[in-house]
Amino acid sequence: MVDVVVVGAGAAGIAAARMVLAAQRSVVVLEAMDRVGGRCFTDTSMPVPFDTGAQFFAQSQSLNTDMYPIANQFGVESFGAETVKRSFYDPDFPLIDADPSVFYASYAAINACLLEQGLEIANGGHDCPALQVLEKAGLADLPYRELVMQFLCTVVVGRPESEESALDLFNFAQFSPAPFLYPPRDSNYVPGGLGTYLATLADGLPIVLSAPVSCITHDGDGVTIHRAGGEPLRARAVVVTASTAAVHGIEFDPGLPPEYTQAFHDLPMGLAYKAMLGFHGCPFDGRLGTQAGTMNNVIPLVDGPTPAYSVNYFAEHYPDAGTHLVVTTEAAIAEQYEAMGPQAAARDILARLEDPFPGITGAWNGRVVASSWGMNPYTRGGMSSAKAGRAEARALLQTPVGGRLWFAGEALSARSHSLLNGAWATGIAAGAGAARASLRT
Ligand SMILES: Cc1cc2nc3c(=O)[nH]c(=O)nc-3n(C[C@H](O)[C@H](O)[C@H](O)COP(=O)(O)OP(=O)(O)OC[C@H]3O[C@@H](n4cnc5c(N)ncnc54)[C@H](O)[C@@H]3O)c2cc1C
């Protein structure tokens, strides 16, 4: 019998397994996919490493007290997001650098309102959707309101402003200035790939890949884990790190207490889409302030229902690799792009970018890699968000079931949900709890 089985080898699972081993207990990690990292994975099939999920250490100067300092110790190269140059364009005025001051004024007003009202809710006020907070404060008609909220809610948290809990957003946003937008203090990009770094933290762990867990039976004496293609494993405790949507692919026997099932439903998965495209030459150079040798974040100033997307332009760290763009889009368009497939989605992205970068379609070398977090059965989305009034579901899931069954993952973190460091911290806590439980016979 093994002491602890960990289900999932993403950030939370890797942290949990390391914690169990540090407590001198035995551990086996069962991972459904054929690789480690979960939603933090670096694709190396292009000349430039491409993080299909998590890309930067968030909250690096505030709450990221476990992962980021270890990375620094290991000498992992990273650079502050404040060094990334930002440009804006307005599709109504092609080829003219847009003046972002109106946009930033809206952003500042909305951010201040969400922080102020969020604090009030945190102190006992009534939670409601983020959009309602803005409506009550008379800010719903600010210019670029939808764009600001697309970045705050749907790119960062993955869900629309009409559904995302204002309290949940506050818990996150008070420490996490939207990294694509504001001169952010708290984020560090990792040019070698954040997923590559996370995978090094899994080195040496006893991980079984391509081992999807289908059923977990649990009682006062221990747990039995059933997986495809292998004998059932008996253990003293288990840590389950599947996302709040992927967890529905696992049967629990006896079934979970109703408040746990409810909590998973109250933390639905949002979505974001990322694609990396390669180009002949450097079709952007000089346009909208882009230059070879810089990393540039281009943001379209679009009012109304057009979805937000931002463009990261990579050159500085890979001078010999040609030009590459990473495009990140918000939830509504993310679903369409996943359904269309990478080639068709790339053509749509290029058509949109013809406006600021004429000729870009012709410069595309045909290569594209894209994320598919929504369609992946083992993630079923990008990041969790809380329904209005249900932000406390995150804390509820931190309590083990029957002293043998722990949950972990970004969704359980109140202040760092949707983030890698949130996943890591909950994995450490669950791993420590499960290791202690395994001492009981
Ligand atoms: C597009 C995008 C961009 C992001 N950008 C950032 C960023 O820049 N910075 C940041 O901090 N965060 C970012 N995030 C969030 C970050 O990637 C996640 O919060 C974090 O990786 C989640 O880790 P986790 O361990 O909780 O879950 P996961 O990474 O989902 O790990 C869970 C693991 O469990 C496995 N699993 C699921 N079901 C089963 C089963 N039945 N049997 C066995 N295994 C199973 C899965 O395959 C997976 O490997 C981003 C996310 C997305 C989608």
The ligand as an ORCA input file, in Angstrom:
! r2SCAN-3c Opt
* xyz 0 1
  C      -4.394     30.393    -21.367
  C      -3.944     30.419    -19.933
  C      -3.001     31.353    -19.533
  C      -2.577     31.373    -18.206
  N      -1.612     32.276    -17.841
  C      -1.137     32.240    -16.573
  C      -0.021     33.029    -16.230
  O       0.591     33.707    -17.071
  N       0.411     33.003    -14.925
  C      -0.176     32.189    -13.983
  O       0.246     32.209    -12.814
  N      -1.227     31.400    -14.309
  C      -1.696     31.392    -15.570
  N      -2.698     30.538    -15.936
  C      -3.271     29.648    -14.904
  C      -2.395     28.433    -14.584
  O      -1.994     27.812    -15.783
  C      -3.231     27.451    -13.750
  O      -3.786     28.139    -12.641
  C      -2.402     26.292    -13.185
  O      -1.526     25.763    -14.163
  C      -3.364     25.224    -12.668
  O      -2.656     24.175    -12.061
  P      -3.447     22.995    -11.344
  O      -2.434     22.055    -10.842
  O      -4.443     23.557    -10.406
  O      -4.342     22.322    -12.466
  P      -3.889     21.587    -13.855
  O      -2.707     22.287    -14.421
  O      -5.122     21.511    -14.642
  O      -3.414     20.167    -13.356
  C      -4.315     19.120    -13.095
  C      -3.789     17.855    -13.735
  O      -4.714     16.807    -13.442
  C      -4.804     15.962    -14.567
  N      -6.065     15.229    -14.511
  C      -7.328     15.687    -14.694
  N      -8.220     14.692    -14.575
  C      -7.505     13.581    -14.298
  C      -7.859     12.200    -14.085
  N      -9.128     11.790    -14.116
  N      -6.864     11.312    -13.836
  C      -5.557     11.709    -13.774
  N      -5.189     12.981    -14.001
  C      -6.147     13.907    -14.247
  C      -4.719     16.915    -15.739
  O      -4.324     16.242    -16.917
  C      -3.691     17.923    -15.250
  O      -2.382     17.581    -15.652
  C      -3.120     30.470    -17.258
  C      -4.058     29.527    -17.657
  C      -4.463     29.481    -18.995
  C      -5.428     28.413    -19.408
*
